[in-house]
Structures are given as structure tokens and as C-alpha cells.
């Protein structure tokens, strides 16, 4: 996977970012297929994911993605709300096709459907919530890359990236790193320079919080502009009075 190639190994900052976003935090449940990707179990029952294997699978996934000549033939899917913003940002930065929200049955198998697609490769955010896309891909032999938690089924999954796929920050960070690695392998960006796209853009934002913040900013702007307007009116009054005295 990353092997002994120094350029493909994670930096200290990469590991710190993965830890900060709790990518290594699994669930209390553990499937037999995901057991090899865990290192320990906490006292509260949470399984800890091996970040070394997470990085290796991330690099392997990026190497598979860059083999697809047309970036639009790679489809990224997320029915889970926390991953919808991430797949849209991933698609906009890498040229892939995003399917955020409910996956329409028959998209990969029914040629009469308007949204019928024939991708060369798909990326799913969660094998459980995106099970319909995985099932249809298996019918038509489409390779599948999946972000898998400790309780995720690996049936029909070709490349499983072990991670916390339920966290808002975790899934955003992983899509950001995958997009960055793909662009590096395509020689679009340099490995020696920081990617100018901020990871914050990949994080899920609650619509209610965004609306509340916009309202607060609008209120602040109105309050700030009010004294300036009063001062202008006051100066106008003085000017008018001065003219009257002059007459």
C-alpha cells in the first residue's frame, strides 16, 4: 500500500488531525471482518481503530481512484447527512460525480431510468446506509470503496477504509485527505506545499445553526450602522440651524 515510499507515509500533522477528529474511535460492536483493523477496546466498550491501517487503505483507495481516466466516472455516495457536504466538496475538487441524499433504486441497473449511470468505481460513506448502492454495484461488477466502522458489513466491498464513519468531523477529514491524496497522485498539487482548500469546508453544518449565525450577523450590522446614521442626521440639523442664523 504505502509501503516503504516516504512520500506516501503520513506526516505527524496528518496523524494529529486524524486523532483530533476522532477517526480512530469505533463503536461498541465489532464484526468478525473488522476485527483485524482494531487494536484495543476501552473500558466503556468502544473499540479503537488502527490508524496505520486507516492511512494505508486511504492511500490504496487513492491509487485505485487515479487509475480511472475520466474523474466523472467515479461516483461518491452518502445517504448519511454528516457525509453529504463532504461528498459534494470531494466531487467539486476532484471532478467526481456526487450522489448526496437518498439513493434512487435502479440508478446502476435500470437503463430506462433518467438518472441511470455506469460508473467505473464508487465510494460509499457507510456500507449500512448506502447498502442499495453496494447491492446494485455488485450486480454490474463495479469496484466499491467504503468507509467502514467497526460494526460495518464488508460484503461486496473491495477496499474498506477502517474509520469512524459516524462522526461529523471524522468523515469530513477523511474525504478531505482522500481528495488531497488523489490530487497529489494526479500531480495537480505538490506534496511539499499545503493544500489551499481548508478542511472546514468538508465538515457538516447544521442548517439551523447557519441560519441563526446569519441572523446574528445581520442584527450586529444593523446595530453598528444605526449610530453612524444618527450622527449624520445630527450634523445635518446643525448645518440647517447655522444657515438660519446666517440669514
Long-range contacts (C-beta under 8 A, 24 or more apart in sequence): 1-56, 1-57, 1-59, 1-60, 2-55, 2-56, 2-59, 7-191, 8-59, 9-55, 10-55, 14-55, 14-177, 15-51, 17-173, 17-177, 17-199, 18-51, 18-54, 18-55, 18-173, 19-51, 20-169, 21-167, 21-169, 21-170, 21-172, 21-173, 22-164, 22-167, 22-169, 22-170, 23-49, 23-51, 23-54, 23-163, 23-164, 23-167, 23-170, 23-173, 23-174, 24-48, 24-49, 24-50, 24-51, 24-54, 24-163, 24-164, 25-49, 25-164, 25-167, 25-170, 26-149, 26-150, 26-151, 26-164, 27-149, 27-150, 27-151, 27-166, 29-150, 29-151, 30-150, 30-151, 31-150, 31-151, 31-152, 31-153, 31-154, 33-153, 33-154, 33-160, 34-148, 34-149, 34-150, 34-151, 34-152, 34-154, 34-160, 34-162, 37-148, 37-150, 37-160, 37-162, 38-150, 38-162, 47-150, 49-150, 49-162, 49-163, 49-164, 50-162, 53-162, 54-161, 54-162, 54-163, 57-159, 57-160, 57-161, 57-162, 58-161, 58-174, 58-177, 58-178, 58-181, 59-181, 60-159, 61-123, 61-145, 61-159, 61-161, 61-178, 62-178, 62-181, 62-182, 62-185, 63-185, 64-121, 64-143, 64-145, 64-159, 65-94, 65-121, 65-123, 65-145, 65-178, 65-182, 66-182, 66-185, 66-186, 68-120, 68-121, 70-120, 71-95, 71-96, 72-96, 72-97, 73-97, 73-119, 73-120, 73-121, 74-119, 74-120, 74-121, 74-122, 74-123, 75-99, 75-117, 75-119, 75-121, 75-122, 75-123, 76-122, 76-123, 76-125, 76-175, 77-103, 77-122, 77-123, 77-124, 77-125, 77-130, 77-133, 78-124, 78-125, 78-126, 78-130, 79-103, 79-125, 79-126, 79-129, 79-130, 80-125, 80-126, 80-129, 80-130, 80-165, 80-166, 80-171, 81-204, 82-166, 82-167, 82-168, 82-171, 82-172, 82-204, 83-125, 83-126, 83-165, 83-171, 83-175, 83-204, 84-204, 85-172, 85-202, 85-203, 85-204, 85-205, 86-125, 86-171, 86-172, 86-174, 86-175, 86-176, 86-202, 86-203, 86-204, 87-123, 87-125, 87-175, 89-175, 89-176, 89-179, 89-201, 89-202, 90-175, 90-176, 90-178, 90-179, 90-202, 93-179, 93-183, 93-197, 94-179, 94-182, 94-183, 96-123, 99-133, 103-130, 103-132, 103-133, 105-132, 105-136, 106-136, 107-133, 107-136, 108-133, 108-136, 108-137, 108-139, 108-140, 108-142, 109-136, 109-139, 109-140, 121-145, 123-178, 125-165, 125-171, 126-152, 126-165, 126-166, 127-152, 127-153, 127-154, 127-155, 127-157, 128-152, 128-153, 147-171, 147-174, 168-203, 168-204, 169-203, 171-204, 172-199, 172-202, 172-203, 172-204, 173-199, 173-202, 175-202, 176-202
